[in-house]
Amino acid sequence: MASKHAWKIELVPWDHMSPEHVQRMYDQRVACGWREQEVPLWVEAAKKGGKIFYWAFLSEAVPDREELLKKHTEKYPKEATPLRDTAAEIRLVPRQPTNAEFVPIGHVAVDIHEPEEDAKLGLPTTGTIWIHQLYISRALHRGGFGAGTMAKIETLATQDPMNAKIMALDTISKEMQTVSAFTDILYGEGEGQIPLPSVSNEDWYTKLGYNAFQREKNAFTSEPKQGVTVSIDLVYMKKVIA
């Protein structure tokens, strides 16, 4: 069933060759609280036709659009300056950028993994597309913009050149987002605390039609703050989209 929120969001490719786009990606990852140090790696991956990001921005059809943008930029003043659609390629496939201005309120990435990786997880080695690094401004949560972004990226992934049949993703396990011993480490405490999610990632993706099919303990180590590391448990989820 199509998302009732898809109309709220438009997508435009991240321009990994633009200093302004790269800086904005860094700023949004800092706001997200995860993996800002990986932005240079994503630039290099994009140059080779790998993982590609899309900016999410509010559709002109959103009735309170200007008020929402003000809410976003007041919380994140570094993001007040619009970007322009300047990406000249998507996964090495040329495109004609529009040069239109937009203010991204978040982003999402899609990638194609090696067939061996998909096979190891019991996924089809062709037609499986992965979603990564979904982020929506914390000033605009609970407005349906995350669901709208997911709906738009799913539709885009079914088209050339990706031709997705299954969307897959991995996310932090529900348990790690609901046990205080983990949340204090992952989200911080006091003035510097990142707001805790109102619903776990796993439950949120389940509501969007994704099904958990595998779990992995201690999948990778994260350093949420200097000198503090934690092993992250992942849940793998998938959804048939075509």
C-alpha positions in Angstrom: 0.0 0.0 0.0 1.3 3.4 -1.0 2.3 5.7 1.9 0.0 8.5 2.7 3.0 10.7 3.4 4.8 10.4 0.1 3.5 13.6 -1.3 5.2 15.6 1.5 8.8 14.9 0.3 10.9 15.3 -2.8 14.3 13.8 -3.4 17.4 15.2 -5.2 20.8 13.5 -5.5 23.6 14.5 -3.2 26.5 16.1 -5.2 29.6 14.5 -3.7 31.8 16.9 -5.8 30.3 20.0 -4.2 32.0 21.4 -1.1 28.6 22.9 0.0 26.8 19.5 -0.3 29.6 17.7 1.5 29.7 20.2 4.3 25.9 19.9 4.7 26.1 16.2 4.8 28.7 16.4 7.6 26.5 18.9 9.5 23.5 16.7 9.3 25.4 13.6 10.4 26.6 15.6 13.4 23.0 16.5 14.2 22.0 12.8 13.7 24.7 11.8 16.1 26.1 8.9 14.0 29.0 8.5 11.6 29.9 12.0 10.6 33.5 10.9 10.3 32.6 8.6 7.4 31.5 11.4 5.1 34.9 11.5 3.3 34.5 7.7 2.7 31.1 8.2 1.2 32.6 10.8 -1.2 35.1 8.3 -2.4 32.5 5.6 -2.7 30.3 7.9 -4.8 33.2 8.7 -7.1 33.4 4.9 -7.9 29.7 4.5 -8.5 28.9 3.1 -5.1 26.5 4.2 -2.3 24.6 7.3 -3.3 22.8 9.7 -1.1 19.6 11.7 -1.8 18.5 14.8 0.0 15.0 14.9 1.3 13.2 18.3 1.1 9.7 19.5 1.7 7.3 19.5 -1.3 5.8 22.7 -2.4 2.4 21.1 -1.7 3.0 21.0 2.1 0.7 23.8 3.4 2.8 24.9 6.3 6.1 24.5 4.5 7.6 27.9 5.4 6.7 27.5 9.0 8.3 24.0 9.1 11.5 25.2 7.3 11.8 28.0 9.9 11.4 25.4 12.7 14.2 23.4 11.1 16.6 26.2 10.5 16.1 27.8 13.9 17.2 24.5 15.5 20.0 24.1 12.9 21.1 27.6 11.8 24.1 26.2 9.9 21.5 24.6 7.5 19.6 27.8 6.7 21.4 28.5 3.3 19.7 26.6 0.4 21.7 24.2 -1.7 21.3 23.8 -5.5 20.7 20.7 -7.5 24.1 20.3 -9.1 24.7 16.5 -9.1 25.8 15.6 -12.6 25.6 11.8 -12.2 24.0 9.0 -10.2 26.2 5.9 -9.7 28.3 7.1 -12.7 25.2 7.5 -14.9 25.0 11.1 -16.2 22.1 13.3 -15.3 21.1 16.9 -16.1 21.0 18.9 -12.8 18.3 21.6 -12.6 20.3 24.0 -10.5 17.1 24.6 -8.5 17.5 25.7 -4.9 16.2 23.6 -2.0 16.7 23.3 1.8 17.3 19.6 2.8 15.6 18.5 6.0 17.3 15.1 5.8 18.8 12.5 3.6 18.9 8.8 2.8 21.3 6.5 1.0 20.8 3.5 -1.3 23.4 0.9 -2.2 23.9 -2.4 -4.0 25.9 -4.9 -1.9 28.2 -7.6 -3.3 26.2 -10.7 -4.3 28.2 -12.8 -1.8 27.0 -10.5 1.0 23.4 -10.8 0.0 23.6 -14.6 -0.4 25.1 -14.9 3.0 22.0 -13.3 4.4 19.6 -15.4 2.3 18.7 -12.5 0.0 18.5 -12.6 -3.8 21.8 -11.7 -5.4 20.0 -9.6 -8.0 17.2 -7.1 -7.3 18.2 -6.4 -3.7 18.8 -2.7 -2.9 19.9 -1.5 0.5 18.8 1.5 2.4 21.3 3.2 4.7 21.7 6.4 6.8 18.1 7.6 6.9 18.0 10.9 8.8 15.2 13.5 9.2 15.7 16.8 11.1 14.9 16.2 14.8 13.0 19.5 14.7 10.5 17.9 12.3 9.9 14.4 13.7 6.4 13.0 13.9 5.3 14.8 10.8 5.4 11.8 8.4 8.5 13.1 6.6 10.6 10.0 7.4 7.8 7.7 6.1 7.5 10.0 3.0 11.2 9.8 2.4 11.1 6.0 2.6 8.2 5.8 0.2 9.9 8.0 -2.4 13.3 6.2 -2.2 11.5 2.8 -2.6 9.7 4.0 -5.7 13.0 5.5 -7.1 14.8 2.2 -6.4 12.4 0.2 -8.6 13.4 2.3 -11.6 16.4 2.2 -13.8 19.3 1.7 -13.2 18.6 -0.1 -9.8 15.4 -2.1 -10.7 14.9 -3.2 -7.1 12.6 -6.1 -6.2 13.5 -6.2 -2.5 14.6 -3.3 -0.2 16.8 -4.4 2.7 18.3 -2.5 5.7 20.0 -3.0 9.0 19.3 -1.0 12.1 20.1 -1.0 15.7 18.2 -3.6 17.6 15.1 -2.7 19.6 16.6 -3.9 22.8 19.6 -1.5 22.5 17.2 1.5 22.1 15.0 0.6 25.1 17.5 -0.4 27.8 18.8 2.6 29.7 22.3 1.0 30.1 22.7 1.4 26.4 20.7 4.5 25.7 22.8 6.6 28.2 25.9 5.6 26.2 24.4 5.9 22.7 22.5 9.1 23.2 24.4 10.8 26.0 23.2 12.5 29.1 22.6 16.0 30.3 22.9 19.1 28.1 24.6 17.3 25.2 22.0 14.4 25.0 20.7 13.5 21.6 16.9 13.1 22.0 15.8 9.5 22.5 13.5 8.2 19.7 9.8 8.0 20.6 9.7 4.6 19.0 12.5 2.2 18.2 13.9 2.0 14.7 12.9 -1.6 14.5 9.2 -0.9 15.4 9.1 2.1 13.1 10.4 0.1 10.1 7.9 -2.7 10.9 5.1 -0.2 10.6 6.4 0.6 7.1 6.1 -3.0 6.1 9.6 -4.2 6.8 10.1 -7.7 8.3 13.0 -8.7 10.5 14.7 -11.8 9.2 18.1 -12.0 11.0 19.9 -10.6 14.0 23.5 -10.1 14.7 25.1 -9.5 18.1 28.1 -7.3 18.3 28.0 -6.4 14.6 30.3 -3.4 14.9 31.8 -1.1 17.5 30.7 2.5 17.8 32.4 5.3 19.7 29.5 7.7 20.6 32.0 9.9 22.5 35.7 10.0 22.8 37.1 7.1 24.9 33.7 5.3 25.1 33.0 2.4 22.8 30.0 0.1 22.6 29.3 -3.0 20.5 26.1 -2.6 18.4 23.6 -5.3 17.9 21.8 -5.2 14.5 18.5 -6.4 13.1 18.3 -7.1 9.4 14.9 -6.2 7.8 13.5 -6.5 4.2 10.4 -5.6 2.2 9.2 -6.8 -1.2 8.5 -3.7 -3.3 8.1 -5.1 -6.8 
